[in-house]
Each structure stands twice: as structure tokens, then as C-alpha cells.
């Protein structure tokens, strides 16, 4: 599809519910919830009525801090229907990170679960907002925050989501229709926080037009239709889950099956139990599934297509996934949150070599070019440069951050990706490296600057430099080189960081040095430090000290 579709998320849902009323929409096996499109549309409208009763106005920011629950997707569509903005929060965040997001996004209402995979969100909330539960809202440091609701389970003193849903009776359905008529495709629908090279996360502003059209093109590359069943164990708080999975289903009328959290054996069982035809995941997930000792016993006979994305996809892993999963039409997608998120993707009918070795060609409506980051000039054919993107998919900017917006968006609307690439004569893109200083571990963007800033807050740490160490399973691990004021150990560093920054940001490798290596410009010599980090990773692998936590 070449033309840009002018539809809101609410309009897409209503049309799909009309066309496929009895088709399965969203399936949550862990929660025992199965929605048809007609039932889901009805429940979304009821939730929208309750949100209006709560006082949510068009344009207000409403945050969801939870794993993949039925309530998550219900809120995604209900908020879009009434013109509010969904703010997604990574469930790995700790108190300081949560507080920053709530402030920067000017969040009005927060929905959360008490705990996700051992991360106690309730405790982090209490640290971020002293006096909760039981304290009055808004707190002094968060003047915009009005309500907090618990989606499942209980946090004493906080309101329950089920009680809120009961308030739907206070608002007539006509009020939802009125709200929906006022929503425009160019309105902001989604605020996603992502890390780059800056020490703080940036809030990406995405419109209905951005993400609806991106979902259409993602599904087209997979040749998705209403008979498909997409198994998506990826988190909804990233664009992979809430756009590439949930909105693809909403446009094409196929079923989206999701699990509360990623567990590789559970994913494999669900493929057969739900007769999945498509499977989504980051490379680390596919790697974990292929490494199951009893992999061959799981039924994979229904699989046809899927997406591997969210991190560099090693050709050997792509080939193994196609052959061993028996997914003949697996696609590889490349993008970034700032691009809604997919820029390029392989198609099911592309040559096998291109589907294994490249990230495909640009989506229809996405214009790309290569630019020399040093000169700002276009790179000649067959050259290598920073990939720039233009078109419907480019974000509106970063929330309340004009300086960072100006750094990544040109005045004529080109988005600087921060990734180095080559484009062959057939238009296929190969990502060759990073221009920006960033790590990518198991599909999560990590800012070295943020971890460096955090580590130097320790009274005994004079200086720190963080780089990526290569890892077969995760792609990269965090390696920290530290100049300390007095003797310390790696355990001291991890103990200091535990519970204060997200677990996936914890340094896997720590080396104490007398000085940080620097280049001629006086900046840390990150190339030399990455080489040393690679040695540390090799030494750990030889010694059998490599751990594989859950992605």
C-alpha cells in the first residue's frame, strides 16, 4: 500500500469489528481471556465510558506500567478512542526512572500492576512518591498526577481498575461517539520513552497516522490476513508489541495471542495450542527457544511467517530460525521508536539471501538516504553512511525536549537514525554499525551516559566509562570500566545498582582501572574499551561464567 491511510485507531477498530465480528481478536491464555472483535469493540467502548467518568480529557497523558495483561490492550484502544495519549512505561524501570517519566510526560493518570517478574513496581512507586499509598494526589513533585489505579491484584490504599470499569454506567455511549468524532489522524496517540546516547530517556510522540500506517505496512510484508494467528510474546510497552502486534491484528482482523511474560517453553507450547501461523520476537527470544533441549517435541506445523526485530539479527540465527522452526516466510524488520517504529522489512517473497542477510527494503511511504555524519553530505551509491528517514512514519518530536528533537530531526523533516548502513542496487539495506553511543541488549536500548552518570553518583567512584561487550545470546552486555577512589569490587558495584536502575542495565562486566583510556580528542577511547570488553566476555565464556537471564 503506497498511499497514507487517514484513519484513527478507534475508526480502525470499529471497521474491523463490523467486518469480522465473530473472528478472534485478542487471546490471553494466561488470563483465560478470549475476545472476538465484536466483544472487544464493545468492551473498549465500556472502558472508554469509564475513562470519561474518571475525567480524562482529550490530549491528556495516561500511563500504563504493566506486563501483557488484557487490561493493557483494553486501555490502549479505549484511550485512543477518546483522544487521550497512551504513555508506555518499561516494567524494568526503578523509582528514579519512573519519576522522570511521570514528570517529563506530565502524566495525569497512572495504571500499574504490583509486580512484574520479580520487579516490585509497588515498592518503586512508593519510593518515587513518598507517602503513597494513602497520601493525597497530586504529590508536590508531580503536579499533573491525579489518579493511580491497580490493574490486577491490590496495592492497599490505591483504587482498583475493576471499580473504575463499573463507572461506565455513569456515561452514555453517545458521549464516546462524540469524543471519537473529535479525534483526528494527526493527533498524538502514543508517547513511548526510549533511550539513545543521552543520559535520560526521551519521550517519542507518535500520532494515529504514524502507527496505523506503520502497522498496515508491517502486516503487508508478512502477507497477513484475517485467518492468521499471531503469537506475540513481546512486551506491549514497546512499539513491537503495541504497534507491530496489536495494531496489525486490528487492521487485518487476525487474532493476536500474547503471554503475560516471555517464557520460552510456554511460547513453544502455545504455538501448537493456539495454532499460531506467525511468531514475533527479538533475536534473544528466538535464540532461547532454539536452545531448548526438547525443542523438537513442540508442534510448529502451523507456522508460516513472523518477525524477528528489535536488535541486530545475526544471519546464522535467522537461517536457523527459518529452518528449525520451519517458518518459511519469516521477515526481518529494522526501525526505531522515532519511526513508528519500522523503516524497512523483508517481504515473504524476497530472495532467501536477502531475507537472511539484510533488513529488507524501505516500507512504502518511507524515503531513506545515506549521509556522511561528518560532512552532512549525501553518500554516493554503494557507499556507507548514517541512515536518514523521511515520510509519514517520522515522529512529531520528543515530549518537552526541543533540543534533543532538533538534534535528531532536520528542519525539512529528515530523521537521523544514528545507525550506519549500506544500500545495495536492489534497495536492500544492511546495517553496519552505530553512529550514536548506545548499547542494545536483548532488544532494550541502553544509554551508556545514563549508567556512567549513575555509577559516578557512588561516593567511591571517581570516573566510569560504559561500553558494550559482545554476547551471542543478548547481542551485547554492559561492561563498565571504573576508576575508583578506594578499593572496590564488582559485587560492590552491582549491589549499589540493584534496585536503583533497571536490571537489564546492570553491568555484567566490571573492570577497575588506574585511568580511562582516551583518544587524541580527550574523549574516552571507546573503541579500545570495547576491544577490552570483548576480551572480558571471551574470558568469562572460557571459564563458564556466562549467565543467561530471561530476556
Secondary structure, 3 states (H helix, E strand, C coil): CCCCCCCCHHHHHHHHHHHCCCCEEEEECCCCEEEEHHHHHHHHHHHHHHHHHHCCCCCCEEEEECCCCHHHHHHHHHHHHCCCEEEECCCCCCHHHHHHHHHHCCEEEEEECCCECCECHHHHHHHHCCCCCCCCCCCCCCCCCCEEEECCCCCCCCEEHHHHHHHHHHCCHHHHHHHHHCCCCCCEEEEEEECCCCCCCEEEEEEHHHHHHHHHHHHHHCCCCCCCEEEECCCCCCHHHHHHHHHHHHHHCCEEEECCCCCHHHHHHHHHHCCCCEEEECHHHHHHHHCCCCHHHCCCCCCCEEEECCCCCCHHHHHHHHHHCCCCEEEEEEEEHHHCEEEEECCCCCCHHHHHHCCCEECCCEEEEEECCCCCCECCCCCEEEEEEEECCCCCEECCCHHHHHHHECCCCCEEEEEEEEECCCCCEEEEEECCCCEEECCEEECHHHHHHHHCCCCCEEEEEEEEEEECCCEEEEEEEEEECCCCCHHHHHHHHECCECHHHCCCEEEECCCCCECCCCCECHHHHHHHHHHHHHHHHHCCCCCCCCC
